[in-house]
Amino acid sequence: MTTESPDSVADLVSLASQQVSQLVREELRLAQAEMRQKGKRFGVGGGLFGAAGLLASLGLEKWVSTTVSRRLVATAQASAHTGTR
């Protein structure tokens, strides 16, 4: 019984090395594509969070100015009714 191999050990090692290299390149491409996709999602999420913060800030500013204006008007009216300035 002879055990002849169609490929030598060197050929098998070379083939395995090529396949591992190809696998690593494909995995890196896949990882890059996934990171781009996640980056877009995080970018959109960050933009929406920033916009929400801006709107909250503007709403707070409006609330404070309205509250101050109403108190000033109420104080001015109270002073006008009592005759003191």
mmCIF file of the N, C-alpha and C atoms, coordinates in Angstrom:
data_MODEL
# 
_entry.id   MODEL 
# 
loop_
_atom_site.group_PDB 
_atom_site.id 
_atom_site.type_symbol 
_atom_site.label_atom_id 
_atom_site.label_alt_id 
_atom_site.label_comp_id 
_atom_site.label_asym_id 
_atom_site.label_entity_id 
_atom_site.label_seq_id 
_atom_site.pdbx_PDB_ins_code 
_atom_site.Cartn_x 
_atom_site.Cartn_y 
_atom_site.Cartn_z 
_atom_site.occupancy 
_atom_site.B_iso_or_equiv 
_atom_site.pdbx_formal_charge 
_atom_site.auth_seq_id 
_atom_site.auth_comp_id 
_atom_site.auth_asym_id 
_atom_site.auth_atom_id 
_atom_site.pdbx_PDB_model_num 
ATOM 1   N N  . MET A 1 1  ? 0.844   -1.167  0.000  1.00 0.00 ? 1  MET A N  1 
ATOM 2   C CA . MET A 1 1  ? 0.000   0.000   0.000  1.00 0.00 ? 1  MET A CA 1 
ATOM 3   C C  . MET A 1 1  ? 0.892   1.233   0.000  1.00 0.00 ? 1  MET A C  1 
ATOM 4   N N  . THR A 1 2  ? 0.817   1.987   -1.064 1.00 0.00 ? 2  THR A N  1 
ATOM 5   C CA . THR A 1 2  ? 1.609   3.201   -1.157 1.00 0.00 ? 2  THR A CA 1 
ATOM 6   C C  . THR A 1 2  ? 0.711   4.391   -0.871 1.00 0.00 ? 2  THR A C  1 
ATOM 7   N N  . THR A 1 3  ? 1.237   5.324   -0.166 1.00 0.00 ? 3  THR A N  1 
ATOM 8   C CA . THR A 1 3  ? 0.460   6.529   0.167  1.00 0.00 ? 3  THR A CA 1 
ATOM 9   C C  . THR A 1 3  ? 1.098   7.721   -0.521 1.00 0.00 ? 3  THR A C  1 
ATOM 10  N N  . GLU A 1 4  ? 0.726   7.875   -1.763 1.00 0.00 ? 4  GLU A N  1 
ATOM 11  C CA . GLU A 1 4  ? 1.228   9.017   -2.507 1.00 0.00 ? 4  GLU A CA 1 
ATOM 12  C C  . GLU A 1 4  ? 0.244   10.162  -2.342 1.00 0.00 ? 4  GLU A C  1 
ATOM 13  N N  . SER A 1 5  ? 0.773   11.309  -2.112 1.00 0.00 ? 5  SER A N  1 
ATOM 14  C CA . SER A 1 5  ? -0.040  12.504  -1.940 1.00 0.00 ? 5  SER A CA 1 
ATOM 15  C C  . SER A 1 5  ? 0.052   13.328  -3.213 1.00 0.00 ? 5  SER A C  1 
ATOM 16  N N  . PRO A 1 6  ? -1.081  13.788  -3.727 1.00 0.00 ? 6  PRO A N  1 
ATOM 17  C CA . PRO A 1 6  ? -1.010  14.589  -4.950 1.00 0.00 ? 6  PRO A CA 1 
ATOM 18  C C  . PRO A 1 6  ? -0.314  15.927  -4.710 1.00 0.00 ? 6  PRO A C  1 
ATOM 19  N N  . ASP A 1 7  ? -0.371  16.419  -3.497 1.00 0.00 ? 7  ASP A N  1 
ATOM 20  C CA . ASP A 1 7  ? 0.271   17.693  -3.164 1.00 0.00 ? 7  ASP A CA 1 
ATOM 21  C C  . ASP A 1 7  ? 1.365   17.446  -2.148 1.00 0.00 ? 7  ASP A C  1 
ATOM 22  N N  . SER A 1 8  ? 2.438   18.182  -2.299 1.00 0.00 ? 8  SER A N  1 
ATOM 23  C CA . SER A 1 8  ? 3.509   18.057  -1.326 1.00 0.00 ? 8  SER A CA 1 
ATOM 24  C C  . SER A 1 8  ? 3.150   18.890  -0.096 1.00 0.00 ? 8  SER A C  1 
ATOM 25  N N  . VAL A 1 9  ? 3.872   18.679  0.956  1.00 0.00 ? 9  VAL A N  1 
ATOM 26  C CA . VAL A 1 9  ? 3.641   19.427  2.186  1.00 0.00 ? 9  VAL A CA 1 
ATOM 27  C C  . VAL A 1 9  ? 3.845   20.912  1.928  1.00 0.00 ? 9  VAL A C  1 
ATOM 28  N N  . ALA A 1 10 ? 4.830   21.253  1.135  1.00 0.00 ? 10 ALA A N  1 
ATOM 29  C CA . ALA A 1 10 ? 5.106   22.658  0.821  1.00 0.00 ? 10 ALA A CA 1 
ATOM 30  C C  . ALA A 1 10 ? 3.928   23.293  0.088  1.00 0.00 ? 10 ALA A C  1 
ATOM 31  N N  . ASP A 1 11 ? 3.349   22.521  -0.842 1.00 0.00 ? 11 ASP A N  1 
ATOM 32  C CA . ASP A 1 11 ? 2.188   23.037  -1.570 1.00 0.00 ? 11 ASP A CA 1 
ATOM 33  C C  . ASP A 1 11 ? 1.002   23.244  -0.630 1.00 0.00 ? 11 ASP A C  1 
ATOM 34  N N  . LEU A 1 12 ? 0.798   22.317  0.277  1.00 0.00 ? 12 LEU A N  1 
ATOM 35  C CA . LEU A 1 12 ? -0.316  22.435  1.230  1.00 0.00 ? 12 LEU A CA 1 
ATOM 36  C C  . LEU A 1 12 ? -0.130  23.634  2.168  1.00 0.00 ? 12 LEU A C  1 
ATOM 37  N N  . VAL A 1 13 ? 1.104   23.832  2.634  1.00 0.00 ? 13 VAL A N  1 
ATOM 38  C CA . VAL A 1 13 ? 1.395   24.969  3.510  1.00 0.00 ? 13 VAL A CA 1 
ATOM 39  C C  . VAL A 1 13 ? 1.189   26.277  2.751  1.00 0.00 ? 13 VAL A C  1 
ATOM 40  N N  . SER A 1 14 ? 1.619   26.311  1.511  1.00 0.00 ? 14 SER A N  1 
ATOM 41  C CA . SER A 1 14 ? 1.447   27.507  0.686  1.00 0.00 ? 14 SER A CA 1 
ATOM 42  C C  . SER A 1 14 ? -0.032  27.805  0.464  1.00 0.00 ? 14 SER A C  1 
ATOM 43  N N  . LEU A 1 15 ? -0.805  26.763  0.169  1.00 0.00 ? 15 LEU A N  1 
ATOM 44  C CA . LEU A 1 15 ? -2.246  26.929  -0.036 1.00 0.00 ? 15 LEU A CA 1 
ATOM 45  C C  . LEU A 1 15 ? -2.939  27.412  1.237  1.00 0.00 ? 15 LEU A C  1 
ATOM 46  N N  . ALA A 1 16 ? -2.554  26.827  2.372  1.00 0.00 ? 16 ALA A N  1 
ATOM 47  C CA . ALA A 1 16 ? -3.141  27.240  3.653  1.00 0.00 ? 16 ALA A CA 1 
ATOM 48  C C  . ALA A 1 16 ? -2.798  28.696  3.948  1.00 0.00 ? 16 ALA A C  1 
ATOM 49  N N  . SER A 1 17 ? -1.581  29.100  3.664  1.00 0.00 ? 17 SER A N  1 
ATOM 50  C CA . SER A 1 17 ? -1.153  30.478  3.893  1.00 0.00 ? 17 SER A CA 1 
ATOM 51  C C  . SER A 1 17 ? -1.957  31.444  3.031  1.00 0.00 ? 17 SER A C  1 
ATOM 52  N N  . GLN A 1 18 ? -2.170  31.097  1.772  1.00 0.00 ? 18 GLN A N  1 
ATOM 53  C CA . GLN A 1 18 ? -2.970  31.938  0.873  1.00 0.00 ? 18 GLN A CA 1 
ATOM 54  C C  . GLN A 1 18 ? -4.410  32.063  1.368  1.00 0.00 ? 18 GLN A C  1 
ATOM 55  N N  . GLN A 1 19 ? -4.971  30.938  1.799  1.00 0.00 ? 19 GLN A N  1 
ATOM 56  C CA . GLN A 1 19 ? -6.351  30.956  2.270  1.00 0.00 ? 19 GLN A CA 1 
ATOM 57  C C  . GLN A 1 19 ? -6.504  31.775  3.548  1.00 0.00 ? 19 GLN A C  1 
ATOM 58  N N  . VAL A 1 20 ? -5.541  31.668  4.459  1.00 0.00 ? 20 VAL A N  1 
ATOM 59  C CA . VAL A 1 20 ? -5.585  32.453  5.702  1.00 0.00 ? 20 VAL A CA 1 
ATOM 60  C C  . VAL A 1 20 ? -5.470  33.936  5.364  1.00 0.00 ? 20 VAL A C  1 
ATOM 61  N N  . SER A 1 21 ? -4.570  34.286  4.452  1.00 0.00 ? 21 SER A N  1 
ATOM 62  C CA . SER A 1 21 ? -4.404  35.688  4.055  1.00 0.00 ? 21 SER A CA 1 
ATOM 63  C C  . SER A 1 21 ? -5.691  36.236  3.455  1.00 0.00 ? 21 SER A C  1 
ATOM 64  N N  . GLN A 1 22 ? -6.308  35.433  2.581  1.00 0.00 ? 22 GLN A N  1 
ATOM 65  C CA . GLN A 1 22 ? -7.562  35.855  1.955  1.00 0.00 ? 22 GLN A CA 1 
ATOM 66  C C  . GLN A 1 22 ? -8.664  36.016  3.005  1.00 0.00 ? 22 GLN A C  1 
ATOM 67  N N  . LEU A 1 23 ? -8.732  35.098  3.931  1.00 0.00 ? 23 LEU A N  1 
ATOM 68  C CA . LEU A 1 23 ? -9.737  35.162  4.988  1.00 0.00 ? 23 LEU A CA 1 
ATOM 69  C C  . LEU A 1 23 ? -9.558  36.419  5.846  1.00 0.00 ? 23 LEU A C  1 
ATOM 70  N N  . VAL A 1 24 ? -8.307  36.731  6.191  1.00 0.00 ? 24 VAL A N  1 
ATOM 71  C CA . VAL A 1 24 ? -8.032  37.916  7.009  1.00 0.00 ? 24 VAL A CA 1 
ATOM 72  C C  . VAL A 1 24 ? -8.419  39.186  6.248  1.00 0.00 ? 24 VAL A C  1 
ATOM 73  N N  . ARG A 1 25 ? -8.073  39.260  4.964  1.00 0.00 ? 25 ARG A N  1 
ATOM 74  C CA . ARG A 1 25 ? -8.445  40.437  4.159  1.00 0.00 ? 25 ARG A CA 1 
ATOM 75  C C  . ARG A 1 25 ? -9.959  40.602  4.091  1.00 0.00 ? 25 ARG A C  1 
ATOM 76  N N  . GLU A 1 26 ? -10.675 39.499  3.871  1.00 0.00 ? 26 GLU A N  1 
ATOM 77  C CA . GLU A 1 26 ? -12.139 39.571  3.801  1.00 0.00 ? 26 GLU A CA 1 
ATOM 78  C C  . GLU A 1 26 ? -12.754 39.978  5.138  1.00 0.00 ? 26 GLU A C  1 
ATOM 79  N N  . GLU A 1 27 ? -12.200 39.474  6.220  1.00 0.00 ? 27 GLU A N  1 
ATOM 80  C CA . GLU A 1 27 ? -12.691 39.848  7.555  1.00 0.00 ? 27 GLU A CA 1 
ATOM 81  C C  . GLU A 1 27 ? -12.449 41.331  7.831  1.00 0.00 ? 27 GLU A C  1 
ATOM 82  N N  . LEU A 1 28 ? -11.288 41.837  7.396  1.00 0.00 ? 28 LEU A N  1 
ATOM 83  C CA . LEU A 1 28 ? -10.999 43.258  7.580  1.00 0.00 ? 28 LEU A CA 1 
ATOM 84  C C  . LEU A 1 28 ? -11.957 44.118  6.762  1.00 0.00 ? 28 LEU A C  1 
ATOM 85  N N  . ARG A 1 29 ? -12.236 43.707  5.531  1.00 0.00 ? 29 ARG A N  1 
ATOM 86  C CA . ARG A 1 29 ? -13.215 44.448  4.718  1.00 0.00 ? 29 ARG A CA 1 
ATOM 87  C C  . ARG A 1 29 ? -14.587 44.453  5.369  1.00 0.00 ? 29 ARG A C  1 
ATOM 88  N N  . LEU A 1 30 ? -14.986 43.316  5.903  1.00 0.00 ? 30 LEU A N  1 
ATOM 89  C CA . LEU A 1 30 ? -16.276 43.213  6.584  1.00 0.00 ? 30 LEU A CA 1 
ATOM 90  C C  . LEU A 1 30 ? -16.302 44.107  7.829  1.00 0.00 ? 30 LEU A C  1 
ATOM 91  N N  . ALA A 1 31 ? -15.223 44.085  8.591  1.00 0.00 ? 31 ALA A N  1 
ATOM 92  C CA . ALA A 1 31 ? -15.156 44.920  9.795  1.00 0.00 ? 31 ALA A CA 1 
ATOM 93  C C  . ALA A 1 31 ? -15.211 46.403  9.430  1.00 0.00 ? 31 ALA A C  1 
ATOM 94  N N  . GLN A 1 32 ? -14.538 46.791  8.354  1.00 0.00 ? 32 GLN A N  1 
ATOM 95  C CA . GLN A 1 32 ? -14.581 48.188  7.915  1.00 0.00 ? 32 GLN A CA 1 
ATOM 96  C C  . GLN A 1 32 ? -15.994 48.588  7.512  1.00 0.00 ? 32 GLN A C  1 
ATOM 97  N N  . ALA A 1 33 ? -16.667 47.721  6.789  1.00 0.00 ? 33 ALA A N  1 
ATOM 98  C CA . ALA A 1 33 ? -18.040 48.012  6.371  1.00 0.00 ? 33 ALA A CA 1 
ATOM 99  C C  . ALA A 1 33 ? -18.961 48.147  7.587  1.00 0.00 ? 33 ALA A C  1 
ATOM 100 N N  . GLU A 1 34 ? -18.784 47.276  8.566  1.00 0.00 ? 34 GLU A N  1 
ATOM 101 C CA . GLU A 1 34 ? -19.598 47.350  9.780  1.00 0.00 ? 34 GLU A CA 1 
ATOM 102 C C  . GLU A 1 34 ? -19.317 48.633  10.549 1.00 0.00 ? 34 GLU A C  1 
ATOM 103 N N  . MET A 1 35 ? -18.062 49.035  10.616 1.00 0.00 ? 35 MET A N  1 
ATOM 104 C CA . MET A 1 35 ? -17.708 50.268  11.340 1.00 0.00 ? 35 MET A CA 1 
ATOM 105 C C  . MET A 1 35 ? -18.277 51.494  10.629 1.00 0.00 ? 35 MET A C  1 
ATOM 106 N N  . ARG A 1 36 ? -18.240 51.499  9.299  1.00 0.00 ? 36 ARG A N  1 
ATOM 107 C CA . ARG A 1 36 ? -18.841 52.619  8.562  1.00 0.00 ? 36 ARG A CA 1 
ATOM 108 C C  . ARG A 1 36 ? -20.328 52.709  8.863  1.00 0.00 ? 36 ARG A C  1 
ATOM 109 N N  . GLN A 1 37 ? -20.992 51.556  8.866  1.00 0.00 ? 37 GLN A N  1 
ATOM 110 C CA . GLN A 1 37 ? -22.426 51.524  9.136  1.00 0.00 ? 37 GLN A CA 1 
ATOM 111 C C  . GLN A 1 37 ? -22.722 52.014  10.552 1.00 0.00 ? 37 GLN A C  1 
ATOM 112 N N  . LYS A 1 38 ? -21.953 51.544  11.525 1.00 0.00 ? 38 LYS A N  1 
ATOM 113 C CA . LYS A 1 38 ? -22.153 51.977  12.913 1.00 0.00 ? 38 LYS A CA 1 
ATOM 114 C C  . LYS A 1 38 ? -21.818 53.450  13.062 1.00 0.00 ? 38 LYS A C  1 
ATOM 115 N N  . GLY A 1 39 ? -20.788 53.905  12.368 1.00 0.00 ? 39 GLY A N  1 
ATOM 116 C CA . GLY A 1 39 ? -20.416 55.314  12.422 1.00 0.00 ? 39 GLY A CA 1 
ATOM 117 C C  . GLY A 1 39 ? -21.523 56.210  11.919 1.00 0.00 ? 39 GLY A C  1 
ATOM 118 N N  . LYS A 1 40 ? -22.180 55.792  10.856 1.00 0.00 ? 40 LYS A N  1 
ATOM 119 C CA . LYS A 1 40 ? -23.303 56.577  10.328 1.00 0.00 ? 40 LYS A CA 1 
ATOM 120 C C  . LYS A 1 40 ? -24.435 56.633  11.337 1.00 0.00 ? 40 LYS A C  1 
ATOM 121 N N  . ARG A 1 41 ? -24.716 55.489  11.969 1.00 0.00 ? 41 ARG A N  1 
ATOM 122 C CA . ARG A 1 41 ? -25.790 55.465  12.969 1.00 0.00 ? 41 ARG A CA 1 
ATOM 123 C C  . ARG A 1 41 ? -25.459 56.351  14.158 1.00 0.00 ? 41 ARG A C  1 
ATOM 124 N N  . PHE A 1 42 ? -24.197 56.248  14.638 1.00 0.00 ? 42 PHE A N  1 
ATOM 125 C CA . PHE A 1 42 ? -23.795 57.070  15.776 1.00 0.00 ? 42 PHE A CA 1 
ATOM 126 C C  . PHE A 1 42 ? -23.760 58.537  15.388 1.00 0.00 ? 42 PHE A C  1 
ATOM 127 N N  . GLY A 1 43 ? -23.379 58.828  14.157 1.00 0.00 ? 43 GLY A N  1 
ATOM 128 C CA . GLY A 1 43 ? -23.367 60.214  13.687 1.00 0.00 ? 43 GLY A CA 1 
ATOM 129 C C  . GLY A 1 43 ? -24.760 60.803  13.675 1.00 0.00 ? 43 GLY A C  1 
ATOM 130 N N  . VAL A 1 44 ? -25.703 60.046  13.166 1.00 0.00 ? 44 VAL A N  1 
ATOM 131 C CA . VAL A 1 44 ? -27.097 60.503  13.145 1.00 0.00 ? 44 VAL A CA 1 
ATOM 132 C C  . VAL A 1 44 ? -27.621 60.635  14.564 1.00 0.00 ? 44 VAL A C  1 
ATOM 133 N N  . GLY A 1 45 ? -27.327 59.662  15.404 1.00 0.00 ? 45 GLY A N  1 
ATOM 134 C CA . GLY A 1 45 ? -27.775 59.718  16.803 1.00 0.00 ? 45 GLY A CA 1 
ATOM 135 C C  . GLY A 1 45 ? -27.184 60.908  17.536 1.00 0.00 ? 45 GLY A C  1 
ATOM 136 N N  . GLY A 1 46 ? -25.897 61.156  17.313 1.00 0.00 ? 46 GLY A N  1 
ATOM 137 C CA . GLY A 1 46 ? -25.242 62.300  17.938 1.00 0.00 ? 46 GLY A CA 1 
ATOM 138 C C  . GLY A 1 46 ? -25.830 63.610  17.468 1.00 0.00 ? 46 GLY A C  1 
ATOM 139 N N  . GLY A 1 47 ? -26.128 63.693  16.181 1.00 0.00 ? 47 GLY A N  1 
ATOM 140 C CA . GLY A 1 47 ? -26.755 64.907  15.636 1.00 0.00 ? 47 GLY A CA 1 
ATOM 141 C C  . GLY A 1 47 ? -28.133 65.136  16.226 1.00 0.00 ? 47 GLY A C  1 
ATOM 142 N N  . LEU A 1 48 ? -28.895 64.083  16.345 1.00 0.00 ? 48 LEU A N  1 
ATOM 143 C CA . LEU A 1 48 ? -30.232 64.212  16.934 1.00 0.00 ? 48 LEU A CA 1 
ATOM 144 C C  . LEU A 1 48 ? -30.146 64.594  18.408 1.00 0.00 ? 48 LEU A C  1 
ATOM 145 N N  . PHE A 1 49 ? -29.178 64.019  19.127 1.00 0.00 ? 49 PHE A N  1 
ATOM 146 C CA . PHE A 1 49 ? -28.993 64.359  20.535 1.00 0.00 ? 49 PHE A CA 1 
ATOM 147 C C  . PHE A 1 49 ? -28.585 65.822  20.677 1.00 0.00 ? 49 PHE A C  1 
ATOM 148 N N  . GLY A 1 50 ? -27.715 66.290  19.804 1.00 0.00 ? 50 GLY A N  1 
ATOM 149 C CA . GLY A 1 50 ? -27.305 67.693  19.819 1.00 0.00 ? 50 GLY A CA 1 
ATOM 150 C C  . GLY A 1 50 ? -28.469 68.623  19.524 1.00 0.00 ? 50 GLY A C  1 
ATOM 151 N N  . ALA A 1 51 ? -29.294 68.253  18.550 1.00 0.00 ? 51 ALA A N  1 
ATOM 152 C CA . ALA A 1 51 ? -30.464 69.066  18.221 1.00 0.00 ? 51 ALA A CA 1 
ATOM 153 C C  . ALA A 1 51 ? -31.440 69.101  19.392 1.00 0.00 ? 51 ALA A C  1 
ATOM 154 N N  . ALA A 1 52 ? -31.616 67.972  20.053 1.00 0.00 ? 52 ALA A N  1 
ATOM 155 C CA . ALA A 1 52 ? -32.511 67.936  21.220 1.00 0.00 ? 52 ALA A CA 1 
ATOM 156 C C  . ALA A 1 52 ? -31.965 68.825  22.334 1.00 0.00 ? 52 ALA A C  1 
ATOM 157 N N  . GLY A 1 53 ? -30.661 68.816  22.534 1.00 0.00 ? 53 GLY A N  1 
ATOM 158 C CA . GLY A 1 53 ? -30.043 69.678  23.540 1.00 0.00 ? 53 GLY A CA 1 
ATOM 159 C C  . GLY A 1 53 ? -30.226 71.144  23.200 1.00 0.00 ? 53 GLY A C  1 
ATOM 160 N N  . LEU A 1 54 ? -30.073 71.487  21.934 1.00 0.00 ? 54 LEU A N  1 
ATOM 161 C CA . LEU A 1 54 ? -30.263 72.867  21.499 1.00 0.00 ? 54 LEU A CA 1 
ATOM 162 C C  . LEU A 1 54 ? -31.706 73.311  21.721 1.00 0.00 ? 54 LEU A C  1 
ATOM 163 N N  . LEU A 1 55 ? -32.655 72.458  21.347 1.00 0.00 ? 55 LEU A N  1 
ATOM 164 C CA . LEU A 1 55 ? -34.065 72.804  21.546 1.00 0.00 ? 55 LEU A CA 1 
ATOM 165 C C  . LEU A 1 55 ? -34.408 72.934  23.025 1.00 0.00 ? 55 LEU A C  1 
ATOM 166 N N  . ALA A 1 56 ? -33.839 72.069  23.850 1.00 0.00 ? 56 ALA A N  1 
ATOM 167 C CA . ALA A 1 56 ? -34.075 72.170  25.294 1.00 0.00 ? 56 ALA A CA 1 
ATOM 168 C C  . ALA A 1 56 ? -33.497 73.470  25.836 1.00 0.00 ? 56 ALA A C  1 
ATOM 169 N N  . SER A 1 57 ? -32.327 73.834  25.373 1.00 0.00 ? 57 SER A N  1 
ATOM 170 C CA . SER A 1 57 ? -31.698 75.078  25.808 1.00 0.00 ? 57 SER A CA 1 
ATOM 171 C C  . SER A 1 57 ? -32.530 76.291  25.392 1.00 0.00 ? 57 SER A C  1 
ATOM 172 N N  . LEU A 1 58 ? -33.001 76.284  24.160 1.00 0.00 ? 58 LEU A N  1 
ATOM 173 C CA . LEU A 1 58 ? -33.836 77.394  23.688 1.00 0.00 ? 58 LEU A CA 1 
ATOM 174 C C  . LEU A 1 58 ? -35.164 77.444  24.453 1.00 0.00 ? 58 LEU A C  1 
ATOM 175 N N  . GLY A 1 59 ? -35.725 76.281  24.740 1.00 0.00 ? 59 GLY A N  1 
ATOM 176 C CA . GLY A 1 59 ? -36.976 76.240  25.512 1.00 0.00 ? 59 GLY A CA 1 
ATOM 177 C C  . GLY A 1 59 ? -36.775 76.780  26.920 1.00 0.00 ? 59 GLY A C  1 
ATOM 178 N N  . LEU A 1 60 ? -35.664 76.412  27.548 1.00 0.00 ? 60 LEU A N  1 
ATOM 179 C CA . LEU A 1 60 ? -35.361 76.913  28.888 1.00 0.00 ? 60 LEU A CA 1 
ATOM 180 C C  . LEU A 1 60 ? -35.163 78.422  28.867 1.00 0.00 ? 60 LEU A C  1 
ATOM 181 N N  . GLU A 1 61 ? -34.461 78.906  27.852 1.00 0.00 ? 61 GLU A N  1 
ATOM 182 C CA . GLU A 1 61 ? -34.242 80.349  27.716 1.00 0.00 ? 61 GLU A CA 1 
ATOM 183 C C  . GLU A 1 61 ? -35.577 81.078  27.554 1.00 0.00 ? 61 GLU A C  1 
ATOM 184 N N  . LYS A 1 62 ? -36.450 80.535  26.748 1.00 0.00 ? 62 LYS A N  1 
ATOM 185 C CA . LYS A 1 62 ? -37.777 81.151  26.534 1.00 0.00 ? 62 LYS A CA 1 
ATOM 186 C C  . LYS A 1 62 ? -38.581 81.136  27.832 1.00 0.00 ? 62 LYS A C  1 
ATOM 187 N N  . TRP A 1 63 ? -38.532 80.033  28.556 1.00 0.00 ? 63 TRP A N  1 
ATOM 188 C CA . TRP A 1 63 ? -39.272 79.934  29.812 1.00 0.00 ? 63 TRP A CA 1 
ATOM 189 C C  . TRP A 1 63 ? -38.767 80.958  30.826 1.00 0.00 ? 63 TRP A C  1 
ATOM 190 N N  . VAL A 1 64 ? -37.436 81.093  30.928 1.00 0.00 ? 64 VAL A N  1 
ATOM 191 C CA . VAL A 1 64 ? -36.858 82.056  31.875 1.00 0.00 ? 64 VAL A CA 1 
ATOM 192 C C  . VAL A 1 64 ? -37.230 83.477  31.482 1.00 0.00 ? 64 VAL A C  1 
ATOM 193 N N  . SER A 1 65 ? -37.134 83.817  30.210 1.00 0.00 ? 65 SER A N  1 
ATOM 194 C CA . SER A 1 65 ? -37.460 85.178  29.793 1.00 0.00 ? 65 SER A CA 1 
ATOM 195 C C  . SER A 1 65 ? -38.940 85.476  30.000 1.00 0.00 ? 65 SER A C  1 
ATOM 196 N N  . THR A 1 66 ? -39.793 84.498  29.755 1.00 0.00 ? 66 THR A N  1 
ATOM 197 C CA . THR A 1 66 ? -41.226 84.690  29.980 1.00 0.00 ? 66 THR A CA 1 
ATOM 198 C C  . THR A 1 66 ? -41.517 84.871  31.464 1.00 0.00 ? 66 THR A C  1 
ATOM 199 N N  . THR A 1 67 ? -40.909 84.076  32.295 1.00 0.00 ? 67 THR A N  1 
ATOM 200 C CA . THR A 1 67 ? -41.123 84.172  33.744 1.00 0.00 ? 67 THR A CA 1 
ATOM 201 C C  . THR A 1 67 ? -40.638 85.516  34.274 1.00 0.00 ? 67 THR A C  1 
ATOM 202 N N  . VAL A 1 68 ? -39.468 85.941  33.852 1.00 0.00 ? 68 VAL A N  1 
ATOM 203 C CA . VAL A 1 68 ? -38.928 87.232  34.290 1.00 0.00 ? 68 VAL A CA 1 
ATOM 204 C C  . VAL A 1 68 ? -39.823 88.364  33.805 1.00 0.00 ? 68 VAL A C  1 
ATOM 205 N N  . SER A 1 69 ? -40.253 88.305  32.540 1.00 0.00 ? 69 SER A N  1 
ATOM 206 C CA . SER A 1 69 ? -41.118 89.361  31.997 1.00 0.00 ? 69 SER A CA 1 
ATOM 207 C C  . SER A 1 69 ? -42.425 89.450  32.763 1.00 0.00 ? 69 SER A C  1 
ATOM 208 N N  . ARG A 1 70 ? -43.026 88.324  33.058 1.00 0.00 ? 70 ARG A N  1 
ATOM 209 C CA . ARG A 1 70 ? -44.294 88.332  33.790 1.00 0.00 ? 70 ARG A CA 1 
ATOM 210 C C  . ARG A 1 70 ? -44.114 88.896  35.196 1.00 0.00 ? 70 ARG A C  1 
ATOM 211 N N  . ARG A 1 71 ? -43.020 88.548  35.840 1.00 0.00 ? 71 ARG A N  1 
ATOM 212 C CA . ARG A 1 71 ? -42.786 89.074  37.192 1.00 0.00 ? 71 ARG A CA 1 
ATOM 213 C C  . ARG A 1 71 ? -42.525 90.571  37.157 1.00 0.00 ? 71 ARG A C  1 
ATOM 214 N N  . LEU A 1 72 ? -41.789 91.036  36.136 1.00 0.00 ? 72 LEU A N  1 
ATOM 215 C CA . LEU A 1 72 ? -41.550 92.473  36.013 1.00 0.00 ? 72 LEU A CA 1 
ATOM 216 C C  . LEU A 1 72 ? -42.846 93.224  35.751 1.00 0.00 ? 72 LEU A C  1 
ATOM 217 N N  . VAL A 1 73 ? -43.696 92.675  34.893 1.00 0.00 ? 73 VAL A N  1 
ATOM 218 C CA . VAL A 1 73 ? -44.992 93.303  34.609 1.00 0.00 ? 73 VAL A CA 1 
ATOM 219 C C  . VAL A 1 73 ? -45.851 93.305  35.864 1.00 0.00 ? 73 VAL A C  1 
ATOM 220 N N  . ALA A 1 74 ? -45.876 92.188  36.578 1.00 0.00 ? 74 ALA A N  1 
ATOM 221 C CA . ALA A 1 74 ? -46.673 92.121  37.802 1.00 0.00 ? 74 ALA A CA 1 
ATOM 222 C C  . ALA A 1 74 ? -46.155 93.112  38.835 1.00 0.00 ? 74 ALA A C  1 
ATOM 223 N N  . THR A 1 75 ? -44.842 93.253  38.954 1.00 0.00 ? 75 THR A N  1 
ATOM 224 C CA . THR A 1 75 ? -44.255 94.207  39.902 1.00 0.00 ? 75 THR A CA 1 
ATOM 225 C C  . THR A 1 75 ? -44.579 95.633  39.486 1.00 0.00 ? 75 THR A C  1 
ATOM 226 N N  . ALA A 1 76 ? -44.495 95.926  38.196 1.00 0.00 ? 76 ALA A N  1 
ATOM 227 C CA . ALA A 1 76 ? -44.800 97.268  37.702 1.00 0.00 ? 76 ALA A CA 1 
ATOM 228 C C  . ALA A 1 76 ? -46.272 97.592  37.925 1.00 0.00 ? 76 ALA A C  1 
ATOM 229 N N  . GLN A 1 77 ? -47.153 96.652  37.692 1.00 0.00 ? 77 GLN A N  1 
ATOM 230 C CA . GLN A 1 77 ? -48.587 96.882  37.906 1.00 0.00 ? 77 GLN A CA 1 
ATOM 231 C C  . GLN A 1 77 ? -48.893 97.084  39.382 1.00 0.00 ? 77 GLN A C  1 
ATOM 232 N N  . ALA A 1 78 ? -48.246 96.301  40.221 1.00 0.00 ? 78 ALA A N  1 
ATOM 233 C CA . ALA A 1 78 ? -48.458 96.448  41.660 1.00 0.00 ? 78 ALA A CA 1 
ATOM 234 C C  . ALA A 1 78 ? -47.964 97.810  42.125 1.00 0.00 ? 78 ALA A C  1 
ATOM 235 N N  . SER A 1 79 ? -46.853 98.269  41.586 1.00 0.00 ? 79 SER A N  1 
ATOM 236 C CA . SER A 1 79 ? -46.327 99.582  41.961 1.00 0.00 ? 79 SER A CA 1 
ATOM 237 C C  . SER A 1 79 ? -47.231 100.692 41.459 1.00 0.00 ? 79 SER A C  1 
ATOM 238 N N  . ALA A 1 80 ? -47.821 100.504 40.267 1.00 0.00 ? 80 ALA A N  1 
ATOM 239 C CA . ALA A 1 80 ? -48.711 101.519 39.718 1.00 0.00 ? 80 ALA A CA 1 
ATOM 240 C C  . ALA A 1 80 ? -49.982 101.637 40.549 1.00 0.00 ? 80 ALA A C  1 
ATOM 241 N N  . HIS A 1 81 ? -50.474 100.509 41.057 1.00 0.00 ? 81 HIS A N  1 
ATOM 242 C CA . HIS A 1 81 ? -51.709 100.539 41.854 1.00 0.00 ? 81 HIS A CA 1 
ATOM 243 C C  . HIS A 1 81 ? -51.481 101.137 43.232 1.00 0.00 ? 81 HIS A C  1 
ATOM 244 N N  . THR A 1 82 ? -50.318 100.960 43.777 1.00 0.00 ? 82 THR A N  1 
ATOM 245 C CA . THR A 1 82 ? -50.062 101.482 45.116 1.00 0.00 ? 82 THR A CA 1 
ATOM 246 C C  . THR A 1 82 ? -49.525 102.900 45.061 1.00 0.00 ? 82 THR A C  1 
ATOM 247 N N  . GLY A 1 83 ? -49.132 103.353 43.877 1.00 0.00 ? 83 GLY A N  1 
ATOM 248 C CA . GLY A 1 83 ? -48.640 104.707 43.727 1.00 0.00 ? 83 GLY A CA 1 
ATOM 249 C C  . GLY A 1 83 ? -47.172 104.843 44.070 1.00 0.00 ? 83 GLY A C  1 
ATOM 250 N N  . THR A 1 84 ? -46.481 103.793 44.301 1.00 0.00 ? 84 THR A N  1 
ATOM 251 C CA . THR A 1 84 ? -45.038 103.870 44.594 1.00 0.00 ? 84 THR A CA 1 
ATOM 252 C C  . THR A 1 84 ? -44.238 103.455 43.386 1.00 0.00 ? 84 THR A C  1 
ATOM 253 N N  . ARG A 1 85 ? -43.106 104.060 43.309 1.00 0.00 ? 85 ARG A N  1 
ATOM 254 C CA . ARG A 1 85 ? -42.224 103.696 42.201 1.00 0.00 ? 85 ARG A CA 1 
ATOM 255 C C  . ARG A 1 85 ? -40.878 103.403 42.701 1.00 0.00 ? 85 ARG A C  1 
# 
